[in-house]
Amino acid sequence: MLGAHETLATLYTELRFHAVPKGFRAVLSGKMSPDEYADSVLDRWYQPPGGSSGPKGLQLIVTRPELKASLDQFRSGARLDVSQALADLMHDLVDAFAWRRRAIRWAETTPDNAAAAHSLTMVFPAAKVIHVVRDGRDAAASVAEMGWGPTSIRDGLEWWGRRMKTAQQGMAAADPERTLTIRLEELIYLDRERTFERLAAFAGVGGSEPVLRYFEENVNAGAGKVGRWHTHVQPNESDLVDGRYRELLAELTAEGGSALPVEPERVDEVAIDQEDTDG
């Protein structure tokens, strides 16, 4: 949706190398040396396993020789200023992608960006981080289909809970003026207009007709697959999954989490309304 704006290009691959635990955070904290990090980027993130959806990673935006050259510059720059060298590396790899699309800004969609929000906003003075939160039951059902993680919705719920905790910690540590949490069900159904306006203003795309048109035509409850978790459990499992999910929500609340998903009852109402509309 943001990529519909005339000045902004969206990367349709998750680059990951900057936001994973052994990414910028590890280098800034000294847990990884710049040389170790550079080696890991080339070995792990240029051509990560493609899974069922095809090729992924840096191979989609740069060639291997280009990546090696950028990493050599990073190694050299890190001797003087690690933070600036990390910023230069990212810009060196991604800016040309945006320029080829006549854009001067870009959006990158690695889910770990939320957990890395503090380090990313430190490295990039103009960066903003948007954390899109969805119902954990639907998130668990989604990941169970992917083939690279939990294979059951129950295991998926535990995976979701762990990721939510790290994401909330990362967002809480960052400058609140440069972070925004959006609840998916509010954007697509429950509070569409106001949530869209908040997001568009934060991202600097307010008033853009192409962005608004994309939102109106593509961002809806059907596309969000609200309530998909019901199709992934047997009837006798439904109460167990829902009960465990509510326990995880209580744990996140007790730990001070403020960016919680929409209440389960309201999400279920969206799913029922969507079924009625489709019917």
C-alpha positions as CSV (number, residue, x, y, z in Angstrom):
1,M,0.0,0.0,0.0
2,L,2.8,2.5,0.9
3,G,4.6,1.6,-2.3
4,A,1.6,3.0,-4.3
5,H,2.9,6.5,-3.4
6,E,4.9,8.2,-6.1
7,T,8.0,8.9,-3.9
8,L,8.1,5.5,-2.2
9,A,9.2,2.0,-3.2
10,T,8.3,-1.1,-1.3
11,L,10.7,-4.0,-1.3
12,Y,8.8,-7.2,-2.0
13,T,11.3,-9.4,-0.2
14,E,12.3,-9.5,3.5
15,L,16.0,-8.6,3.6
16,R,16.3,-9.7,7.3
17,F,20.1,-9.1,7.5
18,H,19.6,-5.9,9.4
19,A,16.8,-6.8,11.8
20,V,17.5,-10.4,12.9
21,P,19.1,-10.9,16.4
22,K,22.5,-11.4,14.7
23,G,22.0,-8.2,12.8
24,F,22.5,-4.6,13.5
25,R,21.8,-5.1,17.2
26,A,24.5,-7.7,17.6
27,V,27.1,-5.4,15.9
28,L,26.2,-2.3,17.9
29,S,26.3,-4.2,21.2
30,G,29.7,-5.8,20.3
31,K,28.3,-9.4,20.3
32,M,29.5,-9.7,16.7
33,S,32.5,-8.0,15.1
34,P,32.0,-6.1,11.8
35,D,34.0,-8.8,10.0
36,E,31.9,-11.6,11.5
37,Y,28.7,-9.7,10.6
38,A,29.9,-9.1,7.0
39,D,30.7,-12.8,6.6
40,S,27.2,-13.8,7.9
41,V,25.4,-11.4,5.5
42,L,27.2,-12.9,2.5
43,D,26.8,-16.5,3.7
44,R,23.3,-16.3,5.1
45,W,21.3,-13.5,3.6
46,Y,22.3,-13.1,0.0
47,Q,20.4,-16.3,-1.0
48,P,18.4,-17.6,1.9
49,P,16.2,-20.7,1.4
50,G,13.3,-19.7,-0.9
51,G,10.6,-21.9,0.5
52,S,7.4,-22.3,-1.4
53,S,7.1,-18.7,-2.6
54,G,10.3,-18.6,-4.6
55,P,13.7,-16.8,-4.3
56,K,14.2,-14.4,-1.4
57,G,16.8,-12.1,0.1
58,L,19.4,-9.7,-1.2
59,Q,19.8,-11.6,-4.5
60,L,16.6,-9.9,-5.6
61,I,18.1,-6.4,-5.5
62,V,21.9,-6.8,-5.9
63,T,24.4,-9.1,-7.5
64,R,26.8,-11.1,-5.4
65,P,29.8,-9.0,-6.6
66,E,27.9,-5.8,-5.7
67,L,27.2,-7.2,-2.2
68,K,30.8,-8.2,-1.7
69,A,31.9,-4.7,-2.7
70,S,29.4,-3.1,-0.3
71,L,30.6,-5.4,2.5
72,D,34.2,-4.5,1.9
73,Q,33.3,-0.8,2.2
74,F,31.4,-1.6,5.4
75,R,34.4,-3.4,6.9
76,S,36.5,-0.4,6.2
77,G,34.0,2.2,7.5
78,A,33.3,0.2,10.7
79,R,36.8,0.9,11.8
80,L,35.9,4.5,12.3
81,D,32.1,4.5,13.0
82,V,30.2,1.3,13.3
83,S,26.7,2.9,13.3
84,Q,27.5,5.0,10.2
85,A,29.0,2.0,8.5
86,L,25.8,0.0,9.1
87,A,23.7,2.9,7.7
88,D,25.9,3.2,4.7
89,L,25.7,-0.5,4.0
90,M,21.9,-0.5,4.0
91,H,21.7,2.6,1.8
92,D,24.3,1.2,-0.6
93,L,22.3,-1.9,-1.1
94,V,18.8,-0.5,-1.2
95,D,18.8,3.0,-2.4
96,A,19.5,2.0,-6.0
97,F,16.4,-0.2,-5.9
98,A,14.3,2.8,-5.1
99,W,16.0,5.1,-7.6
100,R,15.3,2.6,-10.4
101,R,11.7,3.1,-9.5
102,R,12.0,6.8,-9.4
103,A,11.4,6.9,-5.7
104,I,13.4,8.7,-3.0
105,R,12.2,6.6,-0.1
106,W,11.7,2.9,0.5
107,A,9.8,0.6,2.9
108,E,11.2,-2.8,4.0
109,T,9.0,-5.5,5.4
110,T,11.0,-7.8,7.6
111,P,8.8,-8.7,10.6
112,D,11.8,-8.5,13.0
113,N,11.9,-4.7,12.3
114,A,9.7,-4.2,15.3
115,A,12.1,-6.1,17.6
116,A,15.0,-4.2,16.2
117,A,13.2,-0.8,16.3
118,H,15.6,0.7,18.8
119,S,18.8,-0.1,16.9
120,L,17.2,0.8,13.5
121,T,16.1,4.2,14.6
122,M,19.5,4.8,16.1
123,V,21.3,3.9,12.9
124,F,18.8,5.7,10.6
125,P,18.0,9.2,11.8
126,A,15.0,9.5,9.5
127,A,13.7,6.0,9.9
128,K,10.2,5.1,11.2
129,V,9.0,1.7,12.2
130,I,5.4,0.5,11.8
131,H,4.4,-2.6,13.7
132,V,1.3,-4.3,12.3
133,V,-0.3,-6.5,15.0
134,R,-2.9,-9.1,14.2
135,D,-4.9,-11.7,16.1
136,G,-2.5,-14.3,17.4
137,R,-4.7,-17.2,16.5
138,D,-4.8,-16.1,12.9
139,A,-1.0,-15.5,13.0
140,A,-0.4,-19.0,14.3
141,A,-2.6,-20.5,11.6
142,S,-0.7,-18.5,9.0
143,V,2.7,-19.6,10.1
144,A,1.6,-23.3,10.4
145,E,1.1,-23.2,6.6
146,M,4.6,-21.9,5.7
147,G,6.7,-25.0,6.1
148,W,9.6,-23.3,7.8
149,G,8.4,-22.9,11.4
150,P,5.7,-24.4,13.7
151,T,3.6,-26.9,12.0
152,S,0.6,-26.8,14.3
153,I,-1.6,-23.9,15.5
154,R,-0.8,-24.7,19.1
155,D,3.0,-24.5,18.5
156,G,2.3,-21.4,16.4
157,L,0.7,-19.7,19.3
158,E,3.8,-20.2,21.4
159,W,5.9,-18.9,18.5
160,W,3.7,-15.9,18.2
161,G,3.8,-15.1,21.9
162,R,7.6,-15.1,22.0
163,R,7.8,-12.8,18.9
164,M,5.3,-10.4,20.4
165,K,7.4,-10.1,23.5
166,T,10.5,-9.2,21.6
167,A,8.7,-6.9,19.3
168,Q,7.1,-5.0,22.1
169,Q,10.4,-4.7,23.9
170,G,12.1,-3.3,20.7
171,M,9.3,-0.8,20.1
172,A,9.2,0.3,23.7
173,A,12.9,1.1,23.7
174,A,12.7,3.2,20.5
175,D,11.7,6.9,20.3
176,P,7.9,6.9,20.5
177,E,7.8,9.7,17.9
178,R,9.3,7.3,15.3
179,T,7.2,4.2,16.0
180,L,3.6,3.3,15.3
181,T,1.6,0.2,16.1
182,I,-1.4,-0.6,13.8
183,R,-3.9,-3.2,14.7
184,L,-4.8,-5.1,11.5
185,E,-8.4,-5.7,12.2
186,E,-9.0,-2.0,12.9
187,L,-7.3,-1.1,9.6
188,I,-9.3,-3.5,7.5
189,Y,-12.7,-3.3,9.2
190,L,-13.3,-2.0,12.7
191,D,-12.0,1.5,12.3
192,R,-10.9,1.8,8.7
193,E,-10.8,5.5,8.0
194,R,-9.3,6.7,11.2
195,T,-6.6,4.0,11.3
196,F,-5.7,4.6,7.7
197,E,-5.4,8.3,8.3
198,R,-3.0,7.7,11.3
199,L,-0.9,5.3,9.2
200,A,-0.8,7.6,6.2
201,A,0.1,10.6,8.2
202,F,2.9,8.8,10.1
203,A,4.4,7.4,6.9
204,G,4.1,10.8,5.0
205,V,1.8,9.5,2.3
206,G,-1.4,11.4,3.4
207,G,-3.4,12.9,0.6
208,S,-2.0,10.5,-2.0
209,E,-4.8,9.3,-4.3
210,P,-2.9,6.1,-5.4
211,V,-2.4,5.1,-1.8
212,L,-6.0,5.8,-0.9
213,R,-7.2,3.9,-4.0
214,Y,-5.0,0.9,-3.1
215,F,-6.4,0.9,0.4
216,E,-10.0,1.1,-0.7
217,E,-9.6,-1.7,-3.3
218,N,-7.2,-4.1,-1.6
219,V,-7.2,-3.7,2.2
220,N,-10.2,-5.4,3.5
221,A,-11.4,-8.2,5.9
222,G,-11.3,-10.8,3.1
223,A,-7.7,-10.0,2.2
224,G,-6.8,-10.1,5.8
225,K,-8.2,-13.6,6.2
226,V,-9.7,-12.7,9.6
227,G,-10.8,-15.8,11.5
228,R,-8.7,-18.2,9.4
229,W,-7.7,-20.0,12.5
230,H,-11.1,-21.7,12.8
231,T,-10.3,-23.7,9.6
232,H,-7.1,-25.1,11.1
233,V,-8.5,-26.7,14.2
234,Q,-10.8,-29.6,14.9
235,P,-14.0,-28.6,16.8
236,N,-12.8,-30.2,20.0
237,E,-9.6,-28.1,19.8
238,S,-11.2,-24.7,19.3
239,D,-11.7,-24.0,23.0
240,L,-8.1,-25.1,23.9
241,V,-6.6,-22.8,21.2
242,D,-8.7,-19.9,22.2
243,G,-8.0,-20.5,25.9
244,R,-4.3,-20.6,25.4
245,Y,-4.4,-17.5,23.3
246,R,-6.2,-15.6,26.0
247,E,-3.5,-16.8,28.5
248,L,-0.8,-15.4,26.2
249,L,-2.6,-12.1,26.0
250,A,-2.8,-11.9,29.8
251,E,0.9,-12.6,30.0
252,L,1.7,-9.8,27.5
253,T,-0.5,-7.4,29.4
254,A,1.1,-8.3,32.7
255,E,4.5,-7.6,31.3
256,G,3.4,-4.1,30.4
257,G,2.7,-4.6,26.7
258,S,0.6,-1.8,25.3
259,A,0.6,-2.8,21.6
260,L,-1.8,-5.7,22.0
261,P,-4.1,-7.1,19.3
262,V,-7.7,-6.4,19.1
263,E,-9.8,-8.2,21.7
264,P,-10.6,-11.8,20.6
265,E,-14.4,-11.2,20.8
266,R,-14.1,-8.2,18.4
267,V,-12.0,-10.2,15.9
268,D,-14.5,-13.1,16.0
269,E,-17.2,-10.5,15.2
270,V,-15.3,-9.4,12.1
271,A,-15.0,-13.0,10.9
272,I,-18.7,-13.6,11.4
273,D,-19.6,-10.4,9.6
274,Q,-17.3,-11.3,6.7
275,E,-18.8,-14.8,6.4
276,D,-22.3,-13.2,6.3
277,T,-21.1,-10.8,3.6
278,D,-19.5,-13.5,1.5
279,G,-22.6,-15.7,1.9
